[in-house]
Amino acid sequence: MLDKQSNKTDFFVGNKNKRLLQLFYSVQTTMILVCIQQLLVGKIHTTLILAGSFVILFGIYFLIKKNYTNLASHMLLLILTSIAMYLMWKYEGIHDSAVLVLPTVLILAVMLNLPRLFFFLYFLIILSILLNGYFNDIGWVENIVNQPTLNDAFVMTAIISVISFSVWLMLKDLQNLLTRLSQEVVLVKESKAEIDKMLHHDSLTGLPNRFLAKEFFNDVLLRARRTNGLACVIFLDLDHFKHINDSFGHQVGDEFLKHTAGKLKSILRQTDRVCRHGGDEFLIILEVVQTEKEITHIISKISEQVAKPFLFETFDIITTCSLGVAIAPNDGNDFNTLLKKADLAMYHSKHLGRNGFNFYNEALNKNLQEHMELVSDLHKALEGGQFFLCYQPKFDFLTGEINSAEALIRWNHPQKGVIGPDVFIPVAESSGLIVQIGQWVIDAACEQCKKWQEFGFYTLGVSVNVSAVQFQRDNLEIVVEKSLSNYLLPANKLELEITETVLVSDTDIVKEKMAKLRALGVKFSIDDFGTGYSNLNYLKNLEVETLKIDQSFVKNCLTDEQDRAIINAIVQMANSLQLKTVAEGVEEEEVADFLKSIRCGAGQGFYWSKPLNSDEFIAFLYAQNNSYMPKI
């Protein structure tokens, strides 16, 4: 904006200089011609006045060249006015041809944009003419009016020529100004259109944004009401788009978004609208439809199209999408309400595993409210110390002794009582609170294990479940090292239980993180072994000490031959790899006998003990140390 203003100023200043020079040349030329003419007719006095003025005006020329435009303009007009008035008073008064110079001066003042000088000269000229007439009337001055001659006609012609030239220049300036104004109007219209486009369109994809989406929806809603049809808002979110940005960079991510926008436009009807909501989220406004089946068909085409590969160099980048659908009038009659509900339905699709779609219903809203309340309560639980740990002992089948205990978190909710981890851990993982909760569990477990040692149970260790979300954070080893250091607990007394999902997520990163933790002396076990990928390759590459056999196999092993075969295979494989085994969910003596018979290393379950709080567990330890232990 400043540059444009500066350019305009330069234009007008340069144009004024140019016009002033043109006027200077025309005045000087006229003076030379009149001087010669006056000299030829013998008017020596007038010739000398004009010649002197001609010389003086050369000073104005140098002022113009040095860009003293205003000063030069004032001097030029004042000198011309003075000469004209002198000649008027000297010769024929108000009938003298020099009087024609006076309106010329006023025209020049307007041309040169000198409003103050214009009014000054105007009043000066009017006053001078009136005085001249008055003084002639009362006899104080006597201007003699001669019969017009060719000489007078020549002078008047020269003056009129200067006037005409001035008017022509003024007209030309006016035309230039009108042309420039016309161009400015075009630029303003173009700028307004560009601003309007920026306000209502996404700069990356060129798609309409959510503000324009609202206008589209309102139009569709009116047509739907007239035809008793349905107006539909679809909220689309790309699955794992962050992985594309992280792996290939934001520039490739931007290209992928543009490519996705193009794919969406290519499969929708001309009457439908696809808009960008922001990030990797898109809104689709469907033109009037009659049934949900029609919507389902369109969504299937959208999902199929989005899932097609995007070729980048030699890579095929593939991602899916999660969608949520809200329909008017069923789910509401205004855009913001439907947008919120479509977003909620999309979120539910994400929660169910992505790459799918859901129609909004009231149950989703209720679930969301419950979810948000639970998240809020979890924050309060962290701040208010509402979590506590229970410990379930692990018994060695060979010695019959307790060799370790698994720390299991519980939540003592002020209104709902004790809540198990199966209720709140999924919510904690989806909200990210699992990281803080996991840190608290590690710290509390290390503190408790140190107390066991102080009570004389030196061989007893503790195991802690680590969430995949927590394991992927960069600071897990720092948290573990700090807790071990704070309580002076030997690192080999802490075992981290991780799932197979963690191990196969990103082997290089997992391997590096496990190596750092192992360098501290921490041990690892694989929780729920047999229910996941069960890939022997990671058992070879990633050093773990223990496989925990999932209770789903243990519970029915007495009646289900396949479960017994799976348990036996896991134990035999672990023994051949020199890994320890722990069977979860042991509840009967016969199950314990079976596990011992196939050389399973250890077991835990209600057969020995339910999970116990810290005080109960200490009492249990003393009881087991001083009395007969169950036969295993």
C-alpha positions in Angstrom: 0.0 0.0 0.0 2.8 2.4 0.9 4.6 1.6 -2.5 1.4 2.4 -4.4 0.9 5.7 -2.6 4.5 6.6 -3.3 4.0 5.8 -7.0 0.9 8.0 -7.2 2.8 10.9 -5.5 5.7 10.5 -7.9 3.3 10.5 -10.8 1.6 13.8 -9.9 4.8 15.6 -9.0 6.5 14.6 -12.2 3.4 15.5 -14.2 3.3 19.0 -12.6 6.9 19.6 -13.5 6.2 18.5 -17.0 3.2 20.8 -17.3 5.0 23.7 -15.8 7.8 23.4 -18.3 5.3 23.3 -21.2 3.6 26.4 -19.9 7.0 28.1 -19.4 8.0 27.4 -23.0 4.6 28.6 -24.3 4.8 31.8 -22.3 8.4 32.5 -23.3 7.6 31.8 -27.0 4.6 34.2 -26.8 6.7 36.9 -25.1 9.4 36.6 -27.9 6.8 37.0 -30.6 5.0 39.9 -28.9 8.4 41.6 -28.2 9.3 41.4 -31.9 5.9 42.6 -32.9 6.0 45.5 -30.4 9.5 46.5 -31.5 8.4 46.5 -35.1 5.5 48.9 -34.4 7.7 51.1 -32.3 6.5 50.4 -28.8 9.9 50.5 -27.2 8.6 50.8 -23.6 6.4 47.7 -23.9 9.2 45.8 -25.6 11.6 46.6 -22.8 9.1 45.5 -20.1 8.5 42.2 -22.0 12.2 41.6 -22.6 13.0 42.2 -18.9 10.3 39.8 -17.9 11.6 37.3 -20.4 15.0 37.4 -18.8 13.6 37.2 -15.3 11.5 34.1 -16.2 14.7 32.2 -17.0 15.2 32.0 -13.3 12.0 30.1 -13.1 13.4 27.6 -15.6 16.3 26.7 -13.3 13.9 26.4 -10.3 11.8 23.9 -12.3 14.9 21.9 -13.2 15.8 21.7 -9.5 12.3 20.4 -8.7 11.3 23.6 -6.8 8.0 23.3 -8.5 5.7 25.2 -6.1 8.1 28.2 -5.9 8.5 28.3 -9.7 4.7 28.1 -10.1 4.1 31.0 -7.8 6.8 33.1 -9.4 5.6 32.5 -12.9 1.9 33.4 -12.1 2.8 36.4 -10.0 5.1 37.8 -12.7 2.5 37.2 -15.4 -0.1 38.9 -13.3 2.1 41.9 -12.5 3.0 42.4 -16.2 -0.7 42.2 -17.3 -1.8 44.6 -14.6 1.0 47.1 -15.4 0.1 47.1 -19.1 -3.6 47.4 -18.2 -3.1 50.4 -16.0 -0.4 51.9 -18.4 -2.4 51.7 -21.6 -6.0 51.0 -22.3 -7.3 49.9 -18.9 -9.8 47.2 -18.8 -10.0 47.3 -22.6 -6.3 46.5 -23.0 -5.5 43.2 -24.6 -3.2 42.4 -21.6 -6.4 41.9 -19.5 -6.8 38.5 -21.4 -3.6 37.3 -19.6 -5.4 37.6 -16.2 -8.0 34.7 -16.8 -5.1 32.7 -18.2 -3.3 33.1 -14.9 -6.3 31.8 -13.1 -6.5 28.8 -15.4 -2.9 28.1 -14.8 -3.3 28.3 -11.0 -6.0 25.6 -11.3 -3.9 23.5 -13.6 -0.9 23.6 -11.2 -3.1 22.8 -8.2 -2.5 26.1 -6.3 -5.8 26.8 -4.7 -4.6 29.5 -2.3 -2.7 31.3 -5.0 -5.8 31.0 -7.2 -8.0 32.8 -4.7 -5.4 35.4 -4.0 -4.9 36.3 -7.6 -8.7 36.1 -8.2 -9.4 38.8 -5.6 -6.3 40.8 -6.7 -7.5 40.8 -10.3 -11.1 41.6 -9.5 -10.0 44.5 -7.2 -7.5 45.8 -9.8 -10.2 45.8 -12.6 -12.8 47.5 -10.4 -10.3 50.1 -9.2 -9.2 50.8 -12.8 -12.8 51.3 -13.8 -13.6 53.5 -10.8 -10.5 55.6 -11.1 -11.3 56.2 -14.8 -14.8 57.1 -13.9 -13.8 59.8 -11.3 -11.0 61.0 -13.5 -8.0 60.0 -11.3 -6.8 57.8 -14.1 -7.4 58.3 -17.8 -6.8 55.2 -20.0 -7.3 56.0 -23.6 -8.9 53.3 -25.7 -7.6 53.4 -29.2 -9.2 52.0 -32.3 -8.3 48.3 -32.7 -5.5 47.6 -35.1 -3.8 44.6 -36.6 -1.2 45.0 -33.9 -3.8 44.6 -31.2 -5.3 41.6 -33.0 -1.9 39.9 -33.1 -1.3 40.4 -29.4 -4.8 39.1 -28.6 -4.2 36.1 -30.9 -1.0 35.3 -29.0 -2.7 35.6 -25.6 -5.7 33.5 -26.8 -3.2 30.9 -28.1 -1.6 30.6 -24.7 -5.1 30.3 -23.1 -6.1 27.6 -25.6 -2.9 25.7 -25.0 -3.5 25.9 -21.2 -7.0 24.7 -21.6 -5.9 21.9 -23.9 -3.3 20.8 -21.3 -5.9 20.9 -18.6 -8.2 18.8 -20.7 -5.5 16.3 -21.4 -4.7 16.0 -17.7 -8.4 15.5 -16.9 -8.5 12.7 -19.5 -5.4 11.1 -18.0 -6.9 11.4 -14.6 -10.1 9.8 -15.7 -8.2 7.0 -17.4 -6.2 6.5 -14.3 -9.3 6.5 -12.1 -10.9 3.9 -14.4 -7.8 1.7 -14.0 -7.9 2.2 -10.3 -11.6 1.1 -10.3 -10.6 -2.0 -12.1 -7.8 -2.7 -9.7 -10.1 -2.1 -6.7 -12.7 -4.5 -8.2 -9.9 -7.1 -8.8 -8.6 -6.6 -5.2 -12.1 -6.9 -3.8 -12.6 -10.2 -5.8 -9.3 -11.5 -4.6 -10.0 -10.6 -1.0 -13.4 -12.2 -1.3 -11.8 -15.3 -2.7 -9.3 -15.4 0.2 -12.0 -15.0 2.7 -14.2 -17.8 1.3 -11.7 -20.2 -0.3 -8.8 -22.3 1.0 -5.5 -21.0 -0.3 -3.9 -24.5 -0.7 -6.6 -26.5 -2.4 -8.7 -23.7 -3.9 -11.8 -25.3 -2.3 -14.5 -23.2 -0.6 -13.9 -22.9 3.1 -16.4 -23.6 6.0 -17.9 -20.1 5.7 -18.9 -20.7 2.1 -19.9 -24.2 3.0 -22.5 -22.7 5.3 -24.0 -20.7 2.4 -24.0 -23.8 0.2 -25.8 -25.8 2.9 -28.5 -23.1 3.4 -29.3 -23.1 -0.3 -29.5 -26.9 -0.3 -31.7 -26.9 2.8 -34.2 -24.5 1.1 -34.4 -26.9 -1.9 -34.7 -29.9 0.3 -37.7 -28.4 2.1 -39.4 -27.6 -1.2 -39.0 -31.3 -2.3 -39.3 -33.0 1.1 -35.8 -34.3 0.6 -32.8 -34.5 2.9 -29.9 -32.1 3.2 -26.7 -33.8 4.2 -23.4 -32.7 5.7 -20.4 -35.2 5.6 -17.4 -34.6 7.8 -14.3 -36.3 6.3 -10.9 -36.7 8.1 -7.9 -38.5 6.6 -6.5 -41.3 8.7 -2.9 -41.1 9.9 -2.2 -38.0 7.8 0.4 -36.9 10.3 2.5 -40.0 9.3 2.7 -38.6 5.7 3.9 -35.2 7.0 6.4 -36.8 9.4 7.7 -39.3 6.8 7.8 -37.2 3.6 7.6 -33.6 4.8 4.9 -30.9 4.8 5.4 -30.1 1.1 4.4 -33.6 0.1 1.6 -33.5 2.6 0.3 -30.3 0.9 0.5 -32.0 -2.5 -1.4 -35.0 -1.1 -4.2 -32.7 0.3 -4.5 -31.0 -3.2 -4.6 -34.4 -4.8 -7.3 -35.5 -2.4 -9.3 -32.4 -3.0 -9.1 -33.1 -6.8 -10.2 -36.7 -6.2 -13.2 -35.7 -4.1 -14.4 -33.1 -6.7 -14.0 -35.7 -9.5 -16.5 -38.2 -8.0 -19.1 -35.9 -6.6 -22.1 -34.6 -8.6 -21.9 -31.1 -10.1 -24.5 -30.0 -7.6 -22.6 -31.3 -4.6 -20.0 -29.2 -2.9 -16.6 -30.2 -1.3 -15.0 -27.7 1.1 -11.9 -27.7 3.2 -12.6 -27.4 6.9 -8.9 -27.2 7.9 -5.9 -29.4 8.2 -6.7 -32.8 6.8 -10.5 -32.3 7.3 -13.0 -31.8 4.5 -16.7 -31.0 4.4 -19.1 -32.4 1.8 -22.5 -30.8 1.2 -24.7 -33.2 -0.8 -27.5 -31.8 -3.0 -30.9 -32.9 -2.0 -31.1 -36.7 -1.5 -34.2 -38.8 -0.7 -32.8 -41.8 1.3 -29.9 -42.7 3.5 -29.1 -45.5 1.0 -28.2 -42.8 -1.5 -25.8 -41.2 1.0 -24.3 -44.6 1.8 -23.6 -45.2 -1.9 -21.9 -41.8 -2.3 -19.8 -42.3 0.9 -18.7 -45.7 -0.5 -17.4 -44.1 -3.6 -15.7 -41.4 -1.6 -13.9 -43.9 0.7 -12.8 -46.0 -2.3 -11.5 -43.0 -4.2 -9.5 -41.6 -1.2 -7.9 -45.0 -0.6 -6.4 -45.0 -4.1 -2.5 -44.6 -4.0 -0.9 -41.2 -4.5 2.4 -41.7 -6.4 5.3 -39.7 -4.9 8.6 -40.4 -6.7 8.8 -44.1 -6.3 6.4 -44.4 -3.3 2.7 -45.1 -3.3 1.3 -43.1 -0.5 -2.0 -44.7 0.7 -4.3 -43.5 3.4 -7.9 -44.1 4.2 -10.6 -41.7 5.7 -13.1 -41.7 8.5 -16.4 -40.0 7.9 -19.4 -38.8 9.9 -22.8 -37.9 8.5 -25.5 -35.6 9.8 -28.8 -35.1 8.0 -31.4 -32.3 8.0 -34.1 -32.3 9.2 -33.5 -35.4 11.3 -30.5 -34.1 13.1 -31.1 -30.4 13.0 -32.0 -27.5 10.7 -28.9 -25.3 10.9 -25.4 -25.7 9.6 -23.5 -25.3 12.8 -25.6 -28.0 14.6 -25.2 -30.5 11.7 -21.5 -29.7 11.5 -21.0 -30.5 15.2 -23.0 -33.7 14.9 -21.2 -34.9 11.7 -17.9 -34.2 13.5 -19.1 -36.3 16.4 -20.1 -39.2 14.1 -16.7 -39.0 12.4 -14.9 -39.1 15.8 -16.9 -42.3 16.5 -15.7 -43.8 13.2 -12.1 -43.1 14.4 -12.8 -44.7 17.7 -14.1 -47.8 16.0 -10.8 -48.3 14.1 -10.9 -45.7 11.3 -11.6 -46.3 7.6 -15.4 -46.2 8.0 -18.4 -44.0 8.4 -21.2 -43.4 10.9 -24.5 -41.6 10.8 -25.1 -39.4 13.8 -27.5 -40.6 16.5 -28.3 -39.5 20.1 -26.4 -42.4 21.6 -23.2 -40.9 20.1 -23.9 -37.6 21.8 -24.5 -39.4 25.2 -21.2 -41.4 24.8 -19.3 -38.2 24.0 -20.6 -36.5 27.1 -19.7 -39.5 29.2 -16.3 -39.6 27.6 -15.7 -35.9 28.3 -16.9 -36.2 31.9 -14.5 -39.2 32.3 -11.6 -37.2 30.9 -12.4 -34.3 33.2 -12.6 -36.7 36.2 -9.3 -38.3 35.2 -7.6 -34.8 35.4 -9.0 -34.4 38.8 -7.9 -37.9 39.8 -4.3 -37.1 38.9 -4.4 -33.8 40.8 -6.3 -35.2 43.8 -4.3 -38.5 44.3 -7.3 -40.7 43.6 -5.3 -43.5 42.0 -3.8 -46.4 44.0 -2.0 -49.6 43.1 -3.0 -53.2 43.9 -0.4 -56.0 43.6 -1.0 -59.6 42.4 1.7 -62.0 43.3 3.4 -64.3 40.8 4.3 -67.7 42.1 7.2 -69.8 40.8 6.0 -73.3 39.9 9.4 -74.8 40.7 10.0 -73.3 44.2 6.5 -72.4 45.2 7.7 -68.9 46.2 6.5 -65.5 45.3 9.1 -64.1 42.9 7.4 -60.9 41.8 4.2 -59.0 41.7 2.3 -57.1 39.0 1.2 -53.6 39.9 -2.4 -53.0 38.8 -3.9 -49.5 38.9 -7.2 -48.7 40.5 -9.2 -45.5 40.7 -11.0 -44.5 43.8 -13.7 -42.2 42.3 -15.3 -39.9 44.9 -18.8 -40.7 43.7 -18.5 -44.0 41.8 -16.2 -45.9 44.1 -13.4 -48.1 42.9 -13.1 -48.2 39.1 -11.0 -50.9 37.3 -8.5 -50.0 34.5 -10.6 -51.6 31.8 -13.0 -48.6 32.1 -10.7 -45.7 32.2 -7.4 -46.8 30.6 -8.9 -46.6 27.0 -10.1 -43.1 27.7 -6.8 -42.1 29.2 -5.0 -43.4 26.1 -7.3 -41.6 23.6 -6.9 -38.3 25.6 -3.2 -38.6 26.1 -3.5 -38.7 29.9 -2.1 -42.2 29.9 1.4 -40.6 29.8 1.0 -38.8 33.2 -0.9 -41.8 34.7 1.9 -44.2 33.5 4.6 -42.0 35.0 2.7 -42.1 38.4 2.4 -45.9 38.2 6.1 -46.4 37.6 7.0 -44.0 40.4 4.5 -45.6 42.9 5.6 -49.1 42.0 9.3 -48.4 42.5 8.5 -46.8 45.8 6.5 -49.8 47.0 9.1 -52.3 45.8 11.8 -50.4 47.8 9.5 -50.8 50.9 9.3 -54.6 50.3 13.1 -54.7 50.4 13.2 -52.7 53.6 10.8 -55.3 55.1 13.3 -58.0 54.2 11.9 -59.3 50.9 15.1 -58.6 48.9 14.4 -60.9 46.0 10.9 -59.6 45.2 10.5 -57.5 42.0 7.6 -55.6 40.6 6.2 -55.4 37.0 4.4 -52.5 35.5 2.2 -52.4 32.3 3.4 -49.7 29.9 0.9 -48.4 27.3 1.9 -48.2 23.7 1.3 -44.4 23.8 3.6 -44.1 26.8 6.2 -46.3 25.3 6.4 -44.2 22.1 7.1 -41.0 24.1 10.7 -39.9 24.1 11.0 -39.5 27.9 10.1 -43.0 29.1 13.7 -43.9 29.9 14.1 -40.6 31.8 11.0 -41.3 33.9 12.2 -44.9 34.7 15.7 -43.7 35.6 14.4 -40.9 37.8 12.1 -43.3 39.8 14.8 -45.9 40.3 17.2 -43.2 41.4 14.7 -41.5 43.8 14.1 -44.7 45.7 17.5 -46.3 45.3 15.8 -49.4 43.7 18.0 -51.8 41.8 16.9 -51.7 38.2 16.7 -55.5 37.8 13.8 -55.4 40.3 11.7 -53.4 37.8 10.0 -55.2 34.9 8.1 -53.4 32.1 5.3 -55.4 30.5 4.6 -54.3 26.9 2.2 -55.7 24.3 3.1 -57.2 20.9 1.5 -54.2 19.3 4.3 -52.0 20.7 7.0 -54.3 19.4 5.9 -54.4 15.8 4.9 -50.7 15.5 8.4 -49.4 14.6 11.1 -51.9 15.2 14.1 -49.6 15.0 12.7 -47.0 17.4 11.5 -49.8 19.8 14.8 -51.5 19.7 16.7 -48.2 20.5 14.3 -47.4 23.4 14.5 -50.9 24.8 18.3 -50.8 24.5 18.4 -47.6 26.6 16.2 -49.1 29.3 18.1 -52.3 29.3 21.3 -50.4 29.7 19.8 -49.2 33.0 19.2 -52.9 34.0 15.4 -52.9 33.5 13.8 -56.2 32.4 11.0 -56.7 29.8 8.1 -59.1 29.4 5.6 -59.5 26.6 2.0 -59.2 28.0 -0.9 -61.1 26.6 1.4 -63.2 24.4 -0.4 -65.2 21.7 -3.2 -62.8 21.2 -1.3 -60.4 18.9 1.1 -60.9 16.0 3.3 -63.5 17.8 6.1 -62.8 15.4 9.2 -64.9 16.3 11.4 -62.4 14.5 11.0 -59.7 17.1 11.7 -62.3 19.8 15.0 -62.8 18.2 15.8 -59.1 17.6 14.4 -57.6 20.8 15.7 -59.0 24.0 12.9 -59.8 26.4 13.1 -62.1 29.4 9.5 -63.2 29.9 6.4 -64.2 27.9 3.1 -63.8 29.7 0.5 -66.3 28.5 -2.8 -64.6 28.1 -5.6 -65.7 30.4 -8.0 -66.3 27.5 -5.9 -69.5 26.8 -5.4 -70.4 30.5 -9.1 -70.1 31.6 -10.4 -72.9 29.4 -7.3 -75.0 29.0 -8.8 -78.0 30.9 -11.7 -78.3 28.5 -10.3 -76.9 25.2 -7.6 -78.9 23.5 -6.6 -76.0 21.2 -6.0 -73.7 24.2 -3.9 -76.5 25.9 -1.9 -77.0 22.6 -1.3 -73.2 22.3 -0.1 -73.0 25.9 2.1 -76.0 25.5 3.6 -74.6 22.3 4.3 -71.2 23.9 6.0 -72.8 26.9 8.1 -75.2 24.7 9.2 -72.3 22.4 10.0 -70.1 25.4 12.1 -72.8 27.0 14.0 -73.4 23.8 14.7 -69.7 23.6 15.6 -69.6 27.3 12.8 -67.3 28.1 10.7 -67.3 31.2 6.9 -67.9 31.1 4.1 -66.6 33.3 0.5 -67.8 33.0 -2.2 -65.3 33.8 -5.6 -66.0 35.2 -4.9 -69.2 37.1 -8.0 -69.9 39.2 -8.0 -73.7 39.8 -5.6 -76.2 41.2 -5.9 -78.5 38.2 -4.9 -75.6 35.9 -1.9 -75.0 38.1 -0.9 -78.7 38.0 -1.2 -78.7 34.2 1.0 -75.6 33.9 3.6 -77.1 36.2 3.5 -80.4 34.3 4.5 -78.7 31.0 7.3 -76.7 32.8 5.6 -73.3 32.8 7.8 -71.0 34.9 5.3 -69.1 37.0 1.6 -68.2 37.4 -0.6 -65.6 38.8 -4.4 -65.6 39.5 -7.1 -66.0 42.0 -6.0 -69.5 42.8 -3.3 -67.8 44.9 -4.6 -64.3 45.5 -6.7 -61.5 44.1 -4.9 -58.2 43.5 -4.2 -56.7 47.0 -3.6 -53.1 48.1 -0.2 -52.3 49.6 -1.0 -53.1 53.2 -2.9 -56.3 52.3 0.0 -57.4 50.1 2.6 -56.9 52.9 0.4 -59.0 55.2 0.1 -61.6 52.5 3.9 -61.7 52.1 4.4 -62.3 55.8 1.7 -64.9 55.9 3.2 -66.8 53.0 6.6 -66.6 54.6 5.5 -68.0 57.9 2.9 -70.6 57.0 2.3 -73.4 54.5 1.9 -72.3 50.9 -0.7 -73.8 48.6 0.5 -76.9 46.8 1.5 -76.3 43.2 
